[in-house]
Amino acid sequence: MRENGVVSGDFRDFRGDYQELVDELSELLGAPATLENRDFELIAFGAYDSDDELDAAALDPVRTRSILTRRSTAAVRAWFEGFGITRASGPVRIPPTPEAGVHRGRVCLPVRHRGVVLGYVWLLEGDPGPSDEQLAAAMRVTARIGALLADEARHGAGLTRELRAVLTAGRGWQRDMAVAELRTALGSRADAPHTVVCVAPWPSADPAEAPSLRTLAGAEALCTVPWGAAEQCLAVLVRLRSASASTPATVVAGRLLERVTGGDAGTDAAKGAGGRAAAGVAEGRAGLAELGTAWREASASARAVLAEPRLGPVAQWADIGPYRLLTALPPEAVHDRAVHALLAPAHRELAHTAETYLDCAGQAGRTAAELGVHRQTLYYRLSRVEQLTGLDLDDGEDRLLLHMALKARRL
């Protein structure tokens, strides 16, 4: 049912409600309106049918980018916020500034709920433009949008507790109870195929800094979970069309990485140690019974990318190879005494040589080419590795031990 223009009920897709309200605004104002959240991520845009709409798309790069990519850049956000829209309680007129890509003037209608700005409605200035009466009526519609945004935030926050309980519970009856609560909260959707995404590390545990579920297609719930001693990661439960179709989850992972890295998720700086941003995706499963296992797969896949950047920036469990086994090892397993001396900082070059040699299946020619050294230099280094470790690189089991230790140390 509807209450004050807002659909009530425990579970629903909010996107259709937003679109209805934006279409109502576009009709009321006689011009296409767009709705963005307070992070300038596009929620909905009016399909007002006019030549002016086509001209606007062609002549205003900022608006075109917002519609096509469903977000604005940090520079655009800062420029618009400079006009005081975060503090305004009524319409704010913004003049055209071609050098900033804003070829058309705008009217910004702040979307507030109980005094807090939750988003913005944007209207391109026209001639003669909306009257004061039209803008006053439009602000009444934005109040309904604000109530809807607040309702959605409460809806997402409710599932945060249930999801976190599942992911942090121990095995056995505690996790079974947590899964049962989450299943009850999701209702009939709990039986659909799902997977889990892990983004690590995540910059903030503050719920106010969490992304909106509405901007992540297919996301059912999200929460932060401890990552190491002093950091946290973000976990997202994603609904799939089928257990084998993971595309919605990889899209969600990519969107979240862009949020962490400022759009540079594919660069070296954003992957592995240094840039430190990675995402892992578990295998899809029907229902929620194996959610604990899915979380281990997702977090292990993110760890694998941080250890081996070539696997990312988004890695699926099926694609991380030996790290499926290595991530399951306890931390102390890495410190095998046979390789302890080799892993000392003073022998970093020797360790890299040994790892490259084993990656190349023990082929000296390939290894020398990969390292850019002469074969004799390679042979000398390998003999030093054998001396330090006491391992025989002609022995398969010794090679396996060394290879595992060298890969595991990255984790």
Secondary structure, DSSP 8 states (H G I E B T S, - for coil): -EETTEE-SS---SHHHHHHHHHHHHHHHTS-EEEEETT-BEEEE----SHHHHHHHHH-HHHHHHHHHSB--HHHHHHHHTTTTTT-SS-EEE--BGGGTB-S-EEEEEEEETTEEEEEEEEE--SS---HHHHHHHHHHHHHHHHHHHHHHHHHHHHHHHHHHHHHS-TTHHHHHHHHHHHHHHGGGGGSEEEEEEEEEES---GGGS--GGGSTTEEEEEEEEETTTEEEEEEEEE-SSTT--HHHHHHHHHHHHHHHTS-TTSGGGSHHHH--EEEE---EESSTTHHHHHHHHHHHHHHHHH-GGG-SEEEGGG-TTHHHHTTS-GGGG--GGGTTTTSGGGHHHHHHHHHHHHTTT-HHHHHHHHT--HHHHHHHHHHHHHHH---TTSHHHHHHHHHHHHHTT-
